[in-house]
Amino acid sequence: MLAKFLSAPEHISSWNQKIRMSYWLIGLITVLAVTGAFFVVAANEPYRLEAFIHKQVIVRNLLIVGTLLAAELVYLMVSKAQDYIIIALGSCLGAITLALSSPEVHGVQIVMILPILVAILHFNYGKVAFACGISMFCYMLVIVFVPLYRNEVAYYQKAVGFSFILIVTLAALGIVNRGLRMMKEEKEALTNEKKHRLEQLALQEVSRVDALTGLENHKTFQIRYREAMTGDRKHSFHLAIMDIDNFKAVNDNFGHSIGDLVLRKVGRVLKEYAGENVLPFRYGGEEFTIIFRNMDNKQVTDCLERMRKGAERLHLPELEGRGVTVSIGCHKREPGEDRDRLFRLADEALYLAKRSGKNRIAW
């Protein structure tokens, strides 16, 4: 039941939940300690037993448990102020401990800095100032309304208590300031690192991708071609070289800007068919290369035919009614063929397609 009562709703931060659990643990330890002390007093100082039971066993335990329960109700009802409720709860517990402890116990005033220590964890100047104010207020209530502290504690000792709270507050503000600066520096460092990483990725992208067509460029083709040729030779491997027919005439008659438009649109056609086993590249100028992996001759031919027809069907009003065609040469790697021979045979097939009338595929 207690675990269910202390379970945090979704709107309550996990950090505040841990502090709440710590407060309950402190309360439980206090109750157990007072209960255990009852037997010691009963055995050694029976004349104090009645006063001890009233002040420590009953009053202290009721105040601590009652304060914790009241704080839980307010905490769950007013979720927006949960941080301040946690801090105020620390002040209340500190004031109860101080009020029911003898002034002769040296250093007992230290319990009044508990909310300031909690406020540090939030790294917020306003919450540290709130913790200081409520600690001062609770300490003043103890001094004014608890006869032992009002009558038996010297004024300088009371002043020392206020000064101690103030000094700890100033130290807490310094810690918060340093922590916020470190977090800011860390955030800036992470931002700069992320920016640098993105710049590096952008540079890598630029270095491997052709800016005009969006296909991988000549450099990347050479890398992929080398890797594929040195890979598993049990699988089939085809290389195709594609050339835009009469591209020089396009540049001469319509200008290089229209020529670039043609290259972009042809590149887009090739990109439509790109996949794990179909790797198109812009080789240079008006030439493209395509690597086919793990595909038979028919599959490669069908794919190349779709690319050829796709280029043929391109809508190019800038060419004033003229169309664009491509010629393709393709060769399948045979046993014993190296990179240079495979490329040369694919290139010879391309020239065969050109000599045979263009706008076709040759093997």
C-alpha positions as CSV (number, residue, x, y, z in Angstrom):
1,M,0.0,0.0,0.0
2,L,2.8,2.4,0.9
3,A,4.6,1.7,-2.3
4,K,1.4,2.3,-4.3
5,F,0.8,5.6,-2.4
6,L,4.3,6.8,-3.0
7,S,4.3,5.8,-6.7
8,A,4.7,8.9,-8.9
9,P,2.1,10.0,-11.5
10,E,3.4,10.6,-15.0
11,H,3.6,14.4,-14.5
12,I,5.9,14.1,-11.5
13,S,9.6,14.1,-12.3
14,S,11.7,11.0,-11.3
15,W,14.2,13.2,-9.5
16,N,11.5,14.7,-7.2
17,Q,10.2,11.2,-6.7
18,K,13.6,10.1,-5.4
19,I,13.8,13.0,-3.0
20,R,10.3,12.2,-1.7
21,M,11.3,8.6,-1.1
22,S,14.4,9.9,0.8
23,Y,12.2,12.1,3.0
24,W,10.1,9.1,3.9
25,L,13.2,7.0,4.6
26,I,14.5,9.8,6.9
27,G,11.1,9.9,8.6
28,L,11.1,6.1,9.0
29,I,14.6,6.1,10.5
30,T,13.6,8.9,12.9
31,V,10.5,7.0,14.1
32,L,12.6,3.8,14.6
33,A,15.3,5.7,16.4
34,V,12.9,7.4,18.8
35,T,11.1,4.1,19.4
36,G,14.4,2.4,20.1
37,A,15.5,5.2,22.4
38,F,12.3,4.6,24.4
39,F,13.7,1.3,25.7
40,V,17.0,2.9,26.6
41,V,15.3,5.7,28.6
42,A,13.0,3.2,30.2
43,A,15.9,1.1,31.4
44,N,18.4,3.9,32.4
45,E,16.3,7.1,33.2
46,P,12.8,6.0,34.1
47,Y,12.1,9.4,35.7
48,R,12.3,10.9,32.2
49,L,10.1,8.3,30.6
50,E,6.8,10.2,30.8
51,A,8.2,13.4,29.3
52,F,10.1,11.4,26.7
53,I,7.0,9.5,25.6
54,H,5.0,12.7,25.3
55,K,7.6,14.8,23.5
56,Q,9.6,12.3,21.4
57,V,7.5,9.2,20.9
58,I,4.1,10.9,20.4
59,V,4.7,14.5,19.4
60,R,7.8,14.0,17.2
61,N,6.5,10.9,15.4
62,L,3.0,12.4,14.9
63,L,4.5,15.7,13.5
64,I,6.9,13.9,11.2
65,V,4.4,11.4,9.8
66,G,1.6,14.1,9.7
67,T,3.9,16.5,7.8
68,L,4.9,13.9,5.3
69,L,1.3,12.8,4.7
70,A,0.1,16.4,4.4
71,A,3.0,17.2,2.0
72,E,2.0,14.2,-0.1
73,L,-1.5,15.4,-0.5
74,V,-0.5,18.9,-1.5
75,Y,2.2,17.5,-3.7
76,L,-0.1,15.3,-5.7
77,M,-2.8,18.0,-5.9
78,V,-0.6,20.9,-7.0
79,S,1.8,19.3,-9.4
80,K,3.1,22.5,-10.9
81,A,4.6,23.6,-7.6
82,Q,6.2,20.2,-6.8
83,D,9.8,21.5,-6.6
84,Y,8.8,24.2,-4.1
85,I,6.7,21.7,-2.1
86,I,9.7,19.4,-1.9
87,I,11.9,22.3,-0.6
88,A,9.3,23.4,1.9
89,L,8.9,19.9,3.2
90,G,12.6,19.8,3.9
91,S,12.3,23.0,6.0
92,C,9.4,21.6,7.9
93,L,11.2,18.4,8.8
94,G,14.3,20.4,9.8
95,A,12.2,22.7,12.0
96,I,10.5,19.7,13.7
97,T,13.9,18.1,14.4
98,L,15.3,21.4,15.7
99,A,12.3,22.3,17.9
100,L,12.2,18.9,19.6
101,S,16.0,18.7,20.1
102,S,17.8,20.2,23.0
103,P,19.8,23.4,22.3
104,E,22.6,21.7,24.2
105,V,23.1,19.3,21.2
106,H,25.8,21.1,19.3
107,G,25.3,21.6,15.6
108,V,21.7,20.6,15.6
109,Q,20.9,23.8,13.6
110,I,22.5,22.1,10.6
111,V,19.2,20.4,9.9
112,M,17.9,23.8,8.7
113,I,20.1,23.7,5.6
114,L,18.4,20.6,4.3
115,P,16.1,22.5,1.9
116,I,19.0,24.5,0.6
117,L,20.9,21.3,-0.3
118,V,17.8,20.0,-2.0
119,A,17.4,23.3,-3.9
120,I,21.0,22.9,-5.3
121,L,19.9,19.8,-7.1
122,H,17.5,21.9,-9.2
123,F,20.3,24.2,-10.4
124,N,17.9,27.2,-10.2
125,Y,18.8,30.5,-8.5
126,G,15.1,31.2,-7.6
127,K,14.7,27.9,-5.8
128,V,17.9,28.3,-3.8
129,A,16.6,31.8,-2.7
130,F,13.2,30.3,-1.9
131,A,15.0,27.6,0.2
132,C,17.0,30.3,2.1
133,G,13.8,32.3,2.8
134,I,11.7,29.4,4.1
135,S,14.6,28.1,6.2
136,M,15.1,31.5,7.8
137,F,11.3,31.7,8.4
138,C,11.1,28.2,10.0
139,Y,14.2,28.9,12.1
140,M,12.6,32.1,13.3
141,L,9.4,30.3,14.2
142,V,11.4,27.8,16.3
143,I,13.2,30.6,18.1
144,V,10.0,32.6,18.8
145,F,7.5,29.8,19.7
146,V,9.8,27.1,21.3
147,P,10.5,28.2,24.9
148,L,13.8,26.4,25.2
149,Y,15.2,28.3,22.2
150,R,13.4,31.5,23.1
151,N,14.7,31.7,26.6
152,E,17.9,29.6,26.8
153,V,19.7,30.2,23.6
154,A,21.9,33.4,23.6
155,Y,21.3,36.0,21.0
156,Y,24.7,35.5,19.4
157,Q,23.9,31.8,19.0
158,K,20.6,32.7,17.3
159,A,22.5,35.1,15.1
160,V,25.0,32.4,14.3
161,G,22.2,30.1,13.1
162,F,20.8,32.8,10.7
163,S,24.4,33.5,9.5
164,F,25.0,29.8,8.9
165,I,21.9,29.6,6.7
166,L,22.9,32.7,4.8
167,I,26.5,31.5,4.3
168,V,25.3,28.1,3.1
169,T,22.9,29.9,0.7
170,L,25.7,31.9,-0.8
171,A,27.8,28.8,-1.2
172,A,24.8,27.1,-2.9
173,L,24.4,30.0,-5.3
174,G,28.0,29.7,-6.2
175,I,27.6,25.9,-6.8
176,V,24.5,26.6,-8.9
177,N,26.3,29.3,-10.9
178,R,29.3,27.0,-11.6
179,G,27.0,24.1,-12.4
180,L,25.0,26.2,-14.9
181,R,28.1,27.5,-16.5
182,M,29.5,23.9,-16.9
183,M,26.2,22.8,-18.4
184,K,26.2,25.7,-20.8
185,E,29.8,24.9,-21.8
186,E,28.9,21.2,-22.2
187,K,25.8,22.1,-24.2
188,E,27.9,24.4,-26.5
189,A,30.6,21.7,-26.8
190,L,27.9,19.1,-27.8
191,T,26.4,21.5,-30.2
192,N,29.7,22.3,-31.8
193,E,30.5,18.6,-31.9
194,K,27.2,17.9,-33.6
195,K,27.7,20.7,-36.0
196,H,31.2,19.5,-36.8
197,R,29.8,16.0,-37.4
198,L,27.1,17.3,-39.7
199,E,29.7,19.3,-41.6
200,Q,31.8,16.2,-42.0
201,L,28.9,14.2,-43.2
202,A,28.0,17.0,-45.6
203,L,31.6,17.0,-46.9
204,Q,31.5,13.2,-47.3
205,E,28.2,13.5,-49.1
206,V,29.6,16.1,-51.4
207,S,32.7,14.1,-52.0
208,R,30.7,10.9,-53.0
209,V,27.6,12.4,-54.7
210,D,27.4,14.1,-58.1
211,A,25.9,17.6,-57.4
212,L,24.1,17.7,-60.7
213,T,22.3,14.4,-60.9
214,G,22.3,13.3,-57.3
215,L,23.9,9.9,-58.3
216,E,27.1,8.7,-56.7
217,N,30.1,10.1,-58.6
218,H,33.1,8.7,-60.5
219,K,35.2,8.5,-57.4
220,T,32.5,6.4,-55.5
221,F,32.0,4.2,-58.6
222,Q,35.7,3.3,-58.6
223,I,35.5,2.4,-54.9
224,R,32.3,0.3,-55.3
225,Y,33.6,-1.3,-58.5
226,R,36.8,-2.3,-56.8
227,E,35.0,-3.7,-53.8
228,A,32.5,-5.6,-55.9
229,M,35.2,-7.1,-58.1
230,T,37.2,-8.3,-55.1
231,G,34.1,-9.7,-53.4
232,D,32.5,-13.1,-53.7
233,R,33.1,-14.4,-57.2
234,K,30.4,-17.0,-56.9
235,H,27.7,-14.4,-57.6
236,S,27.0,-12.9,-60.9
237,F,28.3,-9.4,-61.7
238,H,27.4,-7.1,-64.6
239,L,28.7,-3.8,-65.6
240,A,26.8,-1.4,-67.9
241,I,27.9,1.9,-69.4
242,M,25.3,4.3,-70.7
243,D,25.8,7.3,-72.9
244,I,23.3,10.0,-73.9
245,D,23.0,10.1,-77.7
246,N,24.0,13.3,-79.5
247,F,24.6,15.1,-76.2
248,K,27.1,17.5,-77.8
249,A,24.4,18.7,-80.2
250,V,22.1,19.5,-77.2
251,N,24.8,21.7,-75.7
252,D,25.7,23.3,-79.0
253,N,22.1,24.1,-80.0
254,F,20.4,24.8,-76.7
255,G,23.2,25.7,-74.3
256,H,24.9,24.0,-71.3
257,S,22.0,24.9,-68.9
258,I,19.6,22.8,-71.0
259,G,22.3,20.1,-71.2
260,D,22.5,20.1,-67.4
261,L,18.7,19.7,-67.3
262,V,18.9,16.7,-69.6
263,L,21.6,15.1,-67.3
264,R,19.5,15.7,-64.2
265,K,16.4,14.1,-65.7
266,V,18.3,11.1,-67.1
267,G,20.0,10.7,-63.7
268,R,16.5,10.8,-62.1
269,V,15.4,7.9,-64.3
270,L,18.4,5.8,-63.3
271,K,17.8,6.7,-59.6
272,E,14.3,5.2,-59.8
273,Y,15.8,1.8,-60.4
274,A,18.6,2.0,-57.8
275,G,18.6,-0.6,-55.1
276,E,20.6,-3.1,-53.3
277,N,21.7,-4.9,-56.5
278,V,21.4,-2.0,-58.9
279,L,23.9,0.8,-58.4
280,P,23.9,3.6,-60.9
281,F,26.7,6.3,-61.0
282,R,27.5,9.4,-63.1
283,Y,30.8,8.4,-64.6
284,G,31.5,11.8,-66.2
285,G,30.2,14.1,-68.9
286,E,27.1,12.4,-70.4
287,E,28.2,8.9,-69.4
288,F,26.7,6.8,-66.6
289,T,27.8,3.4,-65.2
290,I,25.5,0.8,-63.6
291,I,26.7,-2.1,-61.5
292,F,24.4,-5.2,-61.3
293,R,24.9,-7.7,-58.5
294,N,23.3,-11.2,-58.1
295,M,21.2,-10.8,-61.2
296,D,21.0,-13.0,-64.3
297,N,21.2,-11.7,-67.9
298,K,17.5,-11.4,-68.4
299,Q,17.0,-9.5,-65.2
300,V,19.8,-7.1,-66.2
301,T,18.4,-6.7,-69.7
302,D,14.9,-6.0,-68.5
303,C,16.2,-3.3,-66.0
304,L,18.3,-1.7,-68.7
305,E,15.4,-1.7,-71.1
306,R,13.2,0.1,-68.6
307,M,16.0,2.7,-68.1
308,R,16.3,3.2,-71.9
309,K,12.6,3.6,-72.3
310,G,12.4,5.9,-69.3
311,A,15.0,8.2,-70.9
312,E,13.2,8.0,-74.3
313,R,9.9,9.1,-72.7
314,L,11.3,12.1,-70.9
315,H,9.3,15.3,-71.3
316,L,11.7,18.0,-72.4
317,P,9.9,21.0,-74.0
318,E,13.2,22.9,-73.8
319,L,14.4,20.8,-76.7
320,E,11.6,22.1,-79.0
321,G,10.1,18.7,-79.8
322,R,13.3,16.7,-79.8
323,G,13.7,13.8,-77.5
324,V,16.6,12.2,-75.7
325,T,17.8,8.6,-76.2
326,V,20.6,6.6,-74.6
327,S,22.9,3.8,-75.8
328,I,24.0,1.1,-73.4
329,G,26.8,-1.4,-73.5
330,C,26.8,-4.2,-70.9
331,H,29.0,-7.2,-70.1
332,K,28.9,-10.0,-67.6
333,R,32.0,-10.8,-65.7
334,E,33.5,-14.1,-66.7
335,P,36.0,-16.2,-64.8
336,G,39.5,-14.7,-65.1
337,E,38.4,-11.2,-66.0
338,D,39.8,-8.3,-64.0
339,R,38.4,-4.8,-63.5
340,D,40.2,-3.3,-66.6
341,R,39.1,-6.1,-68.9
342,L,35.5,-6.0,-67.7
343,F,35.3,-2.2,-68.1
344,R,36.9,-2.4,-71.6
345,L,34.4,-5.1,-72.8
346,A,31.4,-3.1,-71.5
347,D,32.8,0.0,-73.2
348,E,33.2,-1.9,-76.5
349,A,29.6,-3.0,-76.2
350,L,28.6,0.6,-75.8
351,Y,30.4,1.6,-79.0
352,L,28.7,-1.4,-80.7
353,A,25.3,0.1,-79.6
354,K,26.3,3.5,-81.0
355,R,27.4,2.0,-84.4
356,S,24.3,-0.1,-84.6
357,G,22.0,3.0,-84.7
358,K,22.0,4.2,-81.0
359,N,19.0,4.1,-78.6
360,R,19.7,0.4,-77.9
361,I,21.4,-2.1,-75.6
362,A,24.4,-4.1,-76.8
363,W,26.3,-7.0,-75.2
